[in-house]
Amino acid sequence: MNELALKLNLSENKGKLALIDIGSNSIRLVIYHQNGKYPFPLFNERINCRLGEGLSLNGKISSQSMSRAFSALQRFAFIIKTMSVKTQIIVATAAARNSSNSKEFILPAEKILSHKIRILSSKEEARYASLGVVSNMKINNGLVADLGGGSLELVLIKNGKNINSTSLNIGHLSNCTEGDIKNNLKKVKWLSNAKDTRLYGTGGSFRALGSAYIKKYNYPLTLLHGLTFKKEKAIILLDNISESKENFLGIPSSRTRTISKAAEIMINLILHSEIKDVMISGTSIRDGLITELNSEKRVNPDKFAYYKVLAKNQRFNGMQSKIKKIFKPIFKKIANQDLERIFKISTNLSDISWDEQPDLRGYIAANKILSLPLRDLTHIERIWIAKVIYHRYVGLKDKQAIENSIINLLSEDLKKTSYSIGLGLRFIYIFSAGFPKNLDYIKFKIKKNTLICKINAFGRVLMDKENERRLKNFANACNLNYEII
């Protein structure tokens, strides 16, 4: 078990867990049901205290910022007590780390919270920021950037592992000039190794950039986590933001004062690293801390706790594993192998609307999937899954369809595979009455250009004319003939 888990003895803790992140811009309290595991927190609140404001000029946290922070912590301490939270993790980052009067803030804060505060080193902050991203998103190569009020953490990932990391004292609350930003970035010699990879941006400033992108380009899926766009569009947008003298569309009002400095830092980072595109991440160092407490790999859909929670809410246990087994012989012939991971996720979500109004099940299922708090999906993957489950419920019909502007984010090939697999799931669910034991009577295989459906003698009564029609629809969508044996 890792050092943090040993220290907290969380292996035996079954109660609520509270995590307080004292950042340079804001202080956030997140309360989890148990060890920070998904599906989602019981409570999540952020209060802007701006501890890092003016820090780069005089090296001290101002009395006004401390006063705001103490007020926030008093509220959080009360909430923790009334919710009967058993375990707390409290960390502070750049402002507490770099200020000369840190003790004047930390000691009273610890008294308010009745708990020690762990000041993260710059190396620890970079590691937790990276861990938060890679535990929620599948990353082979890329650059993780966590832009906060007092610092910028950078981590280079190669072959899924952290290769280099650093923390720079340039944040959106700092008084650094553009020359300071450029000089700091030039000192990071390994940054050139990020060329032509993806930049994974985390922190409020990157999320504000994502929000502005959605508004500026009328992006149809209003979801920040997983939002991806080319660096050219990012640079144009950031230029516009930094030059704007008024509130910029999409930028939260709480970011208006500091977004120009944040834009300046982000532009220089993109240009200096020569990355190819930007993905917005909704993760933070909190996700890194929580990941360290839990051994499961969240990006693995078979182990990701949230999918298991959803599966438990479905009608019958075991349906999803049976579907995977039946599809296995034919999946590689009707879809790209890269889709196998998200097909597994699709099966876990395939009965998500079983208890909804029948005429609206497809529409409700698709919209649920487009908004579920899933961190291990890109937007394209999420839309593909939503379209699969939509057709699992509605078949060939087009009632209450997903908006075309969203579907058109998919390539033609992805539109086709999501449609065909959705029809395959529809056939399987209706044939079996959604009951896993009835899938023991059926097998699929593809021979030459024919989808062969073998049915055990005990189960042939399940194959009526309507189900044969659904099988034919599935085969047609795959450009195959069909045969029932």
N, C-alpha and C positions, 0 to 999 in steps of 0.2 A: 504494500500500500504506500502511496506517496506521502511525503512529509506533512503536507497540509492536512490530509485526511487523518493521519496518525495523531496530529496535534489536537484535532477537533473530535477524534474518536467517532467519526460519522458512520463507520461501519455498523455501529450499534444504535445510531440515532434514527428514530422513526418519526420524530416530531418536525415541526415547521423550522425552516431555516431563513434567516434574514441576512441580506447582503447590502451593506452600505458602501457606496463608491463616492469618495470625496474627491471630486475632480477640480481642475482649475477654473472651470466655468460653472459647473452645476454639481449638486449633491443629489444622489439618487438612492432610494430605498426600494429593494425588491424583496418580497417575501414569497418563498416557495413552500409547497406542501411538504416535500421531503427531499432533502439533498439537492435541490435545484433541478430535479428531473422534470421532463415534460409531462403533461401537455403545455401548460403555461403557468406563469406566476399567479399567486392568489392576489397580490397587490404590487403595483409598480407606479412609483411617483418620482418626479424630478423637480427640484427647486433650484432656480438660477441664483447663485450666491456670488459668483465672479471673484473667487479667492485670488485668482492670478492677475487681476486687473491692476496695472501699474507696477507689477512685480519686477519687470525688466528694467524699470527706471531706478527704483530705490532698494530693491532686493527684499522688500517687506510686504507682508499681507496687511492691507489697510484695516483700520478699526471698523470702518463701515462694512467691509466684506466679512469680517469676523462676526459682527453683530447679526448680519443676515444668515450666516452659517449656523450660529448658535441657535437662532430661532427655528431654523429648519430641523436641526438635530433634536431639539426639544420636542417638536411635533413627531418626528420619527421614533424617538425613544418611547413616547406615549403609545404610539400605534403598536410597536413591538411588544410592549407590556400587555396591552389589552388583547392582543391576538395570541397571547401565551406562547410566544416563540421560544423554542428551547435553545437554539444554536445561532450564533451571530458570526459573520465574517465582516470586518470593517477595514477598508483599505483607503489610503490617501495617495495621491499621485504628485504631479510636478510641482504644484503650488506649495504643498507641505514639504516636499523634498528640497526645493531650491530656496526657500525663504530663510532669511537670517533670524526671523522671530517665530519660527515654526512652533517652538515649545509654548509660546503664548497662546497659540491656537489649539494645539494638540492636547495639552493637559486639561484645560476646561472642557474640551469636547469629550475626552475620555470620561470625565466626571459626569457629564450630562448623560452619556450613553451607558455608564457603568460597565465599560468594556475597553480593552486595549485597542488602539488603532495601529494597524501595520502600515508603515510608510514603504511603498514599493520603490525599489531601486529602478533606475532607468532601464536596466537590462530586464528586470522582472516585468515591468510595464510592457515592454516590447514583446516579451515572450507570451504574456497573457493575452495581449491584443491579437497576436498571431494564432494562438491556440483557440481563441474564440471563433476565429474565422474558419480555420481548417477542420475544426470538429463539427462544423455545420455545413460546410461546402466542400465538394470534391475538388481539390486543387493539386495539380502535378507541379506546374511551374508558374510563378507569378511573384508580384510584389505587394505585400500587405502594408497599407499606410493608415495609421490611426492619428488623425489630426484633432488635438484637443486645444484647450485654452492656453496651456503653458508649454506644450511640447508636441513634437511630431515623431512618432515611433515608426520605424521602417524595418521590415523583415523580408529578406529574399528567400523564396522557397524554390527548391530544385528537387525534382523527383519526390515530391510530397514531404520533404524535410526542410527545416530551417537551416539555411547555410550561413547567412550573415544577418546581423541585426544591429541597430543603433537607435539612439534617442537624441533628437536635436532640440535645443531650447528655443524653438520658434513655434508659437501657437497663435491662434487668432486673437488672443488678448494681449500679446506681446507688442512692444513698440519697435520691432525690428524693421529696418528699411529693406527695400528690394535687394540692395547690395548685400545686406546681412544674410538674406535668404539664399541668394546665389552662392555666397562664400561657404555657408554651412553645408549646402548640398554638394559643392565641389569637393569638400573634405571626405565625402563618402565614396571612396574609390570604387567599391564593388557595385555601386548603383548602375554602372554601365552594363552589368550582367543581366539587368532586368529588361534590356532592349527587346522589343517585339513580343513581350509577354503581357499578361493582363495585370492591371492595377486594381487591387481589391481595397476600396476606400471605406473606412469605418470611422465613426464619430459623427457628431451633429452637423459639422460643416459639410461633410460628404453627403449626408442625407439631405441637407438643404439644397445641395447641387442637384441631387436626384429629383427632388420636388420641383425645382425650377425647370429641369429638363422635361418632366411630364407636362407642365403647363406650356412651355415654349413650343414644344413639338407636337402637342396634342396626342401624346402617347396614351393609348386606350386603356392600359392596365394600370390603375392607380395604386401600385404596390412598389415600395422602395427597395426592399430586400431582393437582390437578384437582378435588379435593373441594370442593363448593360448598354453602353453606347461607345462609338468610336471616339478616339482622342481628339480628332478634328472638331467634332461637335462640342466636346467638353471645353476645348480651348476657346472657341467662338463664344460659347455661353458664359464662361468665366470672365472673358474680356468684357462682355456686356454688363455682367454683374459688378465688376470692379469699377467700371466707368459710370455706373448708374448713380444719379444724385437723389433718386426717389426710391421708394419701396419697390423691390423687384418681384414680379409675379411668381408666386410659388415659394418665395423665401419666408419662413416663419418670422413673425414680428420680433420674437426673442433673439433672432440672429441678425436683425437689420444693422445694429451698431457695429458688428464685427465681421460681417460677411465679406466686406471689401478686402480686409487683410487676409482672411481665409482664402479668398479667390486668388490673391497674389501668390500665396504659398502653393496652392494646388496647381496653378499654371506653371510655375517654375519647376515643380516636382515632375509634372508630366513631360515638359520639354527636356529637362535634364536626364530623366531616366529613359526617354524614348520608348515608353510603353505603347502598345498598339490600341488598347481600349480600356475602358473603366467599368468595373462592376461595383455597384453600391451594396455594402453589407450592412445588415441591421444588427450585427453582433457588436460586442464590446469586450473590455477586459473582464467584465462580470461573467460572460460566457466562458472565458478562459479559466477563471477561478472555479466555476461550477464544473467544467469538464474535468478539471484535476481531481475533483471529488468522486467522479463517477467513471467507472472503468469502460462502459460500453462505448463503441464508436458510433457517434450519432449519424454519420453519413452512410452507415450500412443500414438499408431499409429493413433487413431481417432482424436487426438488433435495436433499431431506433424505437425508443419507448413510446413515442407518440403514435406510431402506426399500430402498435399493440393495443393502446388505449382505444383507438378507433375500431379495431377489429373486435374488441370485446363488446362494443355497442352494436354489432351486427347480429343478424338473426341466429345463425348457427356457427359454432366453432368448427374450424377445419376446412371450411369452404375454400378459403384462399389458397391453402397449400395444395388442395386437389386440383384447382384450376391451373396452377403453375405446372403441375405434373402432366396434365392433359395437353397443355399448350406446348410443352417443351419440344416434342418431335417436329412441330410445324413452325414454331416461332422464327427460327433462324432462316426459314425459307420465305416467310412472308414479311419480315421486317429486318431492319438493320440491327446488327448485334449490339450496337451502342445503346439501343433502346431497352435492352434486357433489364437493366436496373430500374428504369422507371416503369416498365411493364409490371415488375414485382410490386412496386408501389401502387400501381393501378389496381392490382388484384386485392390489395389490402383496403382500398377505398371503394371497391366495386359494389358494395351493398350499403353505401353510406346514406342513401335516402329511402331505405326500405319502409320506414314508418311515416313517410311524408304523404301528402295528398297525391293520389295516383297520377292525376293529369299534369302535375307540376314536378314530378320526381326528377326528370332529366334536367330541367332548368335549375331546380334547387341544388341538385348534386353538383352541377358544373360551377355554379356560383359559390358553393361552399368550398370547393377545391381551389378556386381562384383566390379565395381569401383566407384559407386555413393558415395558422401560424407555423408553416413548414419552412425550415431554414435550408434544407439540403437540395432545393430545386432551383434551377434557373427559371426565368419567365417562360421560355420556350417549352421546357419540360412540363411545367405546371399547366400550360395551355393544352399541350398534347394529352396529358392525363385527363383534364376536364372534358376534352372532346371525346376521348375513349368512353368515359363513364356516361356522358350525355347520350351517346348512341347505344350504350348498354341498356339505357332506360327507354329511349324513344324509337330505336330502330331506324327505319328509313325516313321517318316523319321529320318535319322541320318546324314543329310548334315550339314556341317560347325558346327559340334558338339562341345560342351564344352570339354576341354581337360580331358582325363580320369584321369590324375593325380589329377585334382581338384575334379572331381566327386567322386573319390575313398576316399576322406576325409569323405564322408557320409557313414552311416551304410546302410546295405542292406534294412532295413525297411524304412529309409528315402529316399533312391533311389526309392523304390516302391511307396511311398505316393506322392512324388513330380511328378513322372511320371503319376500316375492316376489322380491327381488333375489337372495337366496340360492338360490332354486330356479332362477332364470335362470342363475346361474353354474354350478349343478350340470348343467343341460342342456348348456351350452357346453363344459364340461370333458369330459363323457362323450361327447358328439357328436364332439369333435375328438381324443379320446384324450389330451387335455392337450397336444397338439402344435400350435404356432402356425400352421404352414403349412396345416393342415386348416381353419383359420378363414377362409382366403381364399375358401372355397366357399360361405359363408353370409352373408346380410344380413338385418337386421330393419327393419321399419317398422310404424307403427300407422296404419291407415286406418279412420276412423270408430270403430267399437267392436271392431276386429279386429286382432290381432297377426299380421302377415304375415311368414312366414319364407321367404325366397327362397334356393333352393339351386342352385348351379351343377351342370350335368349331370355333371361329373367327380366331384362329391362326393355325389351322391344315394345312393350305396351306404352312406354313413355314417348315413343316416336310416332306421333300422329301427323296428320297432313299439315297442320299449322307449323309444327316444329320442323317438318321437312322443308317447308317454305323458308323458314328462318335459316336453316342450314344452307339452302340454295343461295340466299342473300349474302351470307357470309362468304361462300365460295366465289360468287360473282364479284364481290368486292376485292377478293384476292386474285382476280383474273384466273380462276381455276374452275374446272368441272367438278362435279361431286358424285360420290357413289356411296350407298349405304349397304353395309354387309351385316 
